[in-house]
Amino acid sequence: GGLLSTIPFAIQANYRNRVDTEATMLAQRELQQMLAQPLTAASFTDTDGSSISLAPGGAPLASGAIDFSQAAINGYQTTVAASSGALYDLRWNVQPLAGGDKQFIIAARKLGQSRFLLPPVNLSSMKGK
């Protein structure tokens, strides 16, 4: 009976790893598009056709990470589909830094998933002159 009891845990761990990988890939793809924009850009249209705001502000933060328990902020949220067909909620925050630099914090969470079982993936990057 010992081996049979470990199979559900292995399946769940495999699923969590796949979701984390997809979420990381989608957040990284969006972050790369943000970083490719001029520092002065207030917004741009991403490769999925979504309007992406780059002005300071955005999704609320909790301990430096995107807080998905708060409502999404228009212009700082988009829904994207992974290659698997799964839908992910992407949210970001733009922090102004000294000298006109910016810090981007972006997170991805699979839609319809419990935040306790599959916490969001958070990435952060700074862009300077």
N, C-alpha and C positions, 0 to 999 in steps of 0.2 A: 503494500500500500504506500510505501514511502515515495517511490518514483511517481506514482499517479498523482500524488498531492502536489508535486513540484511542477507538473506540466502546466496547470493554469497560470502559475506565477511566471513561468518562462514565456508563455504566450503574451501575458500582459506586459512584461518587460520589453519584449520584442515590439509590441504595438507602441508603447511609450517612446522607444528609441526611434521608430519610424516617424512618429508625429513630431518629435523634437528635431529630427533631421530636416523634415519638410519645412517646419516653422523657421528654423535657422536659415535655410536656403532662401525662403521668401523674404524674410526680414533683411538679409544681406543684399539681395538683389535690389530691393527698394532703397536701402541705405546707399548703395553704390550710385544709384541714379540721383539721389539727393546731393551727394558729395561732388558729383560731376557738374552741378549748377554753380554759377557765379555766386559769391558771398552776398551780393546785393539783390539777388533774385528773391522776390516775395512768394513766388509760386511757379510751378511748371506742370505740364501734363506728362505723366509717366507712360511707359510702354504699354500699359493696359488701358490707357485712355482716361485715367483718373486724374483729377485736379489735386495737386499736392501742395499744401501750404508750407512755406519755409520761413515765414515771419516768426519772431519770437513768441512763444506760447505753445499751446497744444494740449495734449492729453495730460490729465493730472498725474503727478508722481507720488509714490509712497516709498520712502527709503531709497530714492534714486532710481526706482524702476517704475514702469508704466502701471498705473492702478486701474485694472479692468473692472473693479467694483464700482467705479464712477462712470457716468454717462460719457459716450464718445463725443468729441468736439468736432463740429463740422470743419472740413478742410484738413483735419489731422487724423483721419481714419479712412481706411478703404478695406474692401473685402476682395480677396484674391483667391483664385483657384490653383491648387497644386496640380502637378502632373497626374496625381492619383484621382483627381476630381474633387478631393476634399476642399472645403472652403475655410479660409483663415481670415481672422480679424486682425488687421495691422493698424497700430496706433503709434503716434510719435509725438515727441516734445522737442522744441528747439529752444536752446538756452543761449542768450547773448553772452559773449565773453569779452574781455578787455581787447581793445584794438580792432573791434569789428569782427572778431572771430566768432564762430558758433560751435555749440556742442549739440549733436543730434542723438537722441535716445529713441530707439524704435523697438517695438515688441510685436510678436505674433502669437496668436492663440487660435487653436482649432475651434471653429464654431460648434456649439452643441456639446462641448466637453466640460466636465466638472473642473473648476479651477484647482481643486484639491488633488485630483488624480493626475492632471496634466497642466502644471503651471506654465505660464507664458514664457517664451524665450525672449530675453532682452539683450540688445546690442547697443553699444555706444561708440561714437566717434567724434573727433573734433576736426574742424576745418579752419585753417588760418590763411592769412595773406602770405 
